[in-house]
Amino acid sequence: MSLGLRTVSQWLVLITVLAACTKADKLPGAPAILAIAAGNTSAIVSFAEPIYSGQSRISTYVAQCRAEGEVLSARGQRSPLEVFGLSNGVSYACSVTASNAAGTGADSTAISVTPKPNATHSLAAEYRQAAWSRDVSVTFPDECTMTVWPSERPNHTVNPFYLMPVVTQKTKGISTVVGVTRVSAMQLELRPFSGSSAQEPIQLNICPSKSPTPTAVNAGAIGVLISGSTLFGAAEISGHRATTLKDNTSYSWKTSDGRTVMAQFIDSCNGHPTPVSAGNSYHYHGLSDCVSALVDHQHGPSHLIGVALDGFPIYGDKDMSGKTIVPSRLDSCNGIFSATPEFPQGVYHYILPFGVKERNASMRCYGGVISRKQLALAESSGFCYAPLALDPALSNEKMTMRK
């Protein structure tokens, strides 16, 4: 018996429908959310397994929380799942899916949750008493929030001139370049340090919680120190092999009255300004004696010198007995849980080791929970290196100091 074209088409449609049904039949059903608890920058999602698991064992559950411009998730093999990195005070819609060998099944019904900090875990009392520079404005809107307005310049001596990455070039074939950094070969020009005209406030969650996985530090500010200036990561250029302390170089010239003046890329306080186009704000790339000397005494323990963006405190490298904490005792983020003068019961905190010029000269990651929004805001607030491509036609011109 022959089949007409119409009959063949009907068979093809039927086969397609049956195949689709078969695939759907292999997938697990939707889990059911039993409860959802608001954590500190997190949500704890408890759920029941699907009534139907599909034609193979469920291997993974994924909890996903959505807000405007954000999608964060956590995966595991059982309930509950905690989704980290959420922003406190923001409402998220959270759902759960189950997956087996055939794929991922349907989403559960979404439930809303708004993360909030727990004031019983506040570090506010000690942060209030920290030796903040008088030029720094520090406020505490509540026990879990600290807002810091960095000062235009730190409360210690800075150099009148610095070597800064070149962000613009002179026209008519005249270059402003007076040298290059030692390792990364960034072109540098001589500029006076004026300090920025305004600083953006930094808001910190000071009821921090440890994250199950660390988060790489952003470009720009990763913490604020008691001197009034910010802390950056160890590297001048994100992902570059050169750390800033290894990249240092200097340039000398004579003034009209015969005096020799020297400018550096990074000064003796392990700090320097960002380029003028990035605000000309002073920051550090590691432990600064100029900052630790404000609160520490010879042979004594390190005291609180700053707060990281994830809310945990920052210290120098001396323990309660005044002995050096070697980097091998620290975790991948330069963190450690131990007693400090401000927290004798012990606290997770970051250590800036003395004399180190490698990537652990500064924090390499955040050990605490930090939201993507906060990272993006910090990264957009400033940079160290030249953001614009330099004109290669100028690279072979005679280098002259800008008068």
N, C-alpha and C positions, 0 to 999 in steps of 0.2 A: 504494500500500500504506500503510495507516495504522499508526502506532506506538502501542502501549499506553503507559499511564503508567509502568509499570515499565521498559519499554524506553527511554523518554525519560530517566528518572532515571539509568539506566545510562550513556547517552550523556553526560549532564551530568557524571557522576563521571569518565568517561574523559577528557572535554575538560579538566576541572580538573587531573587528574593530568598530562596531556600539557603543559598550560600551565606547571605547576610544574616539570616536567622540563626544559622549554625554558628557563625562567628560570635554573634551576640550571646548565644547560649553558652559559649565557652568562657565568657568574661564574668567576673564576680559582680554581684549586685552592689548597691550603695550601702556603705556603713551608716549607722545612725549615731549622731552626736548625743551623748547622755548628759554631759555637762561641759561647761567651758569657764575657766577661771582666769581672771585678769592678774597677770604677774607684773613685775617691774620690767618694763620694756619687753614683755613676752606674754604669750597666751598659752595656757595649759588645756589641751583639748582631750577630753575623755570620750570614748565612743564604743559602740557595740559592733561586733563583726557582722558582715552581711548575712542575711538569711540564706542566700545562695552564694556559694563560693566559686561557682563555675566548674569547669571540667578538670581543673587542676588546683593544687594547693595555693592559697594566697601567700605570696612571698613578701610583699611590701605594702605598707600603708603610708600615705602622704597627707599631712595636714597643711592646708594652704590658707593664708590670711591675706585679704586684699583691702587696700585703701586707695585713694586717688594717687596714681603714679607709683604705687608700691605693690609688689607681690612677694611675700616671703613664705617659706615653707620649711617643714621638718619631716623627716622620713624615719620609719622604724618598722618593727615587726609586730608590735603590740601596742595597746592603749596603756597609758596616755602618751601623747606627743606634745612637746613644748616647742612652740615657734618663737625663736629669739630675734632680736634686732628690730622690734616694733617701736614706734614712737609713743611715749606716754601721752595720754590725753587725746589720742586719735582713735576714732571708731574703725574697727576692722570687721569684715565679714569673713568668717572662717568656715571651711568645709573640709571633708575627708574623702579620699578615694582609696580603693583597694586594687592591687594589681596581682595577676598570676602570669603563667607562662604565655597566655594568649594575649595579654595586654592589660590596659587599665579600664576599670569599670566606671560607672556613672558617679558623679559627685553626690555627696550627702546634701541634705538641706543645710543652707548656710545659716550660721548663728553669729550675731554681732557681739563684739567684746571691745572694751576700751581699757588698754593697759594703764596701770598706775603704780607709782613707787610706794614702797612701804617705809613710812617715816621711822619705824623702830630700827631700821638699818642705816639711819642717816649718819654722815660723817660731819655734819654741820658744826657741831660744837668746837671741834678742833680746827676746822677750816676758818671759823670766825676769828680764832685767836692766832692764826698764822701771822708771820711778820711781813705782811703785805706792805709794799712801798706806799708812802702817803699819796703818791700820784696815781695810784690804782684805785678804781672804784669797785668795791665788792659788795653786792647785796644778796639777800637771801629771801626771795619771794615766799618760800615755804621751806620746811625742814628737808625737803628732797631736791631743792633747786638752788643753784648758786649762779649768779650772773656777774661776770667779770668784764670790766672795760680796761683793756691794757693801756698803759701810758704811752705817750709819744716817744719816749726814750727810757732806757732802764735807769735805775737809781744808782748806778756806778759810772765811773768814767768811761767814755767812749772816744774813739779816734775822730779827729776833725775831718779826715779824708779816708775814703775806702776805694779799693778796686772793685768795681761792680760790673756784672755782665752787660755787654753792649746790647742795647735794644733799638737804637737808631744809629744811623751813620751820617757823618757830614757829607754835604754835596760837593761837587767840583773835585772829586778824587782825593779829598783830604780825609783821612781816617782818624777817629778818636782813640783807636786802640793803643794801649801802652804795654800790653803783655797778655799772656794766656795763663790759665790755671795749670798747675803742675802735671796733672794726670789726664783730665778730660779735655784739656786744650780749649776751654771756653775763652773767647776773646773778652778782654777786660778794658774798661776805661776808668779814668780817675774822676771821682766825683766827691764833693763835700757831703757830709751826712747832716741833713737838716731835721730828720724825724718827720713822720707823717703829720698831716694836718688834723686827721681824725682817725679814731680806731672804732671798729665795729665791736659790739658786745659779744661775748662768748657765754652761752648758757650751758650749764653742766648739770647732769643728773647726779646728785651726790648721795643717792641711795643705790649705789652700783651693785651689780651682780656678776659673778664670773660666767663666762660663756663656755659651752662645751668645746667650741673650736675657736681659735684666735682669728682676729680680723687684721689684715695687713694695714699698716698706717697709711694715711693719705698724704698727698703733697700738701704743703702749707702747714699751718699750726696743728700740732698734735697734743699740746698742753700749754698751760700758762704758768709762769714762775713768779715767785714773790717779788722779784725785782721790777715787775711790771711789763716784762717782755715775754714773748712766746717761745716755745720749744718746737723745733722742726725735727724731722728724721735725720739719720746720719748722712744720707746721700744728698748731694746738691741737685742731681738730676735723677728723677725716679727711674730705678732699674739700671742705672749706670754703675760700672764697676768701681768708680772713684767715690770715696766718701769725702765730705767737705774738709775734714781735718787733714786728710792726705793731699787734698787738692790745693792747699794753701800756697800762696806766693806773695811777693812784695815788690814794690817799685819805689825807687828813691830819686829825688831831684833836689836841686839847689834853688833857694829863693834869691831874690834880687839883692839881699843883704849878705849872701854867702852861706846861709844856714842850710844844712842838709835835712830834708824832711822825708819821712818814709810813710807810705800807705800800704796796707795789707788787704788781702782778700778776706781773711778772717782774723780777728784780733786776739789778744792774749786772754780775753774772757771767753774764747770759743764762740764768738758771735759776730754778726755783721748785719747790715741792712739788706732788705730786698731792693731790687732796682726801683728807680723813681716811679716808673710806670706801674709798679705793683704796690705803691704806697710808701716806699722808703722806710718801712718799719723794721726795727731791730729784732733779731731772734737768735737763738742758740742752736748748735748742732750736737751738743753733748754737755757733759758736766762742766760747769763754769765755777772756778774758784771765786770769781767775783760775786757769785750768788751764794754759794755755800758759806763763804766767810761772813755773811750777814747773820748767820744763826749758829754756826758750828764753832767748836773750840778744839784746839790741838789735843790729840789723843782721846777725844771724846766721841760719842756717837753722832751719826748724821741726823739732822732734824728735817722736818718737812720744808721742802723748797718749792713745791708746786703741785698742781693737780692736772692729771691727764684728761683728755676729752671724754673718756669713758667714766670719769668720776673717781678713779682710784688715785691715791697720793703718789708723789714723786719725791725721791730721796737721793742723797749722795751714797757713797759705797762703804760706809762704816756701820758695823752692827752696834748693839747696845754696850758692848765692851770696848768699843773704839777700834776693833779689828777690821781689816779690809774684807769685804764680801767679794770673793773672786767670781768672775763671770760664769764659771762652770757650775756654780750653785744656783744660777738663775734659770728660769724657763726661757722658751724661745722668744718671749716678748720683753726680756729683761725684768721679769717679775719674780716675786718671792713672797711667801707668807711668813712673817716673823714679827717679833715685838719691835716697837720703835718708841722713842721718848713720848710721842704724842698718843700712841696706841699700845700701851704696855701689855694689853691682852692679846696683841697680835692683829695684823691686818695685811691683806694683799696689797702690795705696793710695787712701784717700779724703781729700779736702781740705775743711776747713771754712773758707770765706772770711771775712775780717774785714770788719765793717761792712755786711754784706749782710742785708737783711730780707725778701728774696723767698723762693721755695720752695727755692732752692739754698743757703739759709743752713745747711741740714743736708742729709744724704744723702737723695736722692729715691728711690733704688732700690738694690738689691744687684747689683753686677756679678759677684759670685761665686755659685756654686751654693749654695743653701740649701733644706733640706727643708721640706715643708709642715707636718710635725709641729713643727719648730722655730719656724716662723712662728706657728702656732696657740698654742704655749706662750708665746711672747713677747707675743702680743696679749692673752692672758688674764691676764698678770702685772701689768698696771696700766693706768690711763688717766688722762687729764688733765682731761677735761671732765665735766660733770655727767651721770651715767648715768641719772638719773631725770627724768621729765617734771615741770616745775614747775607748781604750781597757779595757773592764770590768774586765779583770784579774788583772789589776793594781789598781783597785779602793780600795782594802783593804790593799794595801801595806802601810808601814810606810811613812808618809809624811815628807820629808826633804827639807830644803831650798837648792836650787841650788847654789853652791859656785861660 
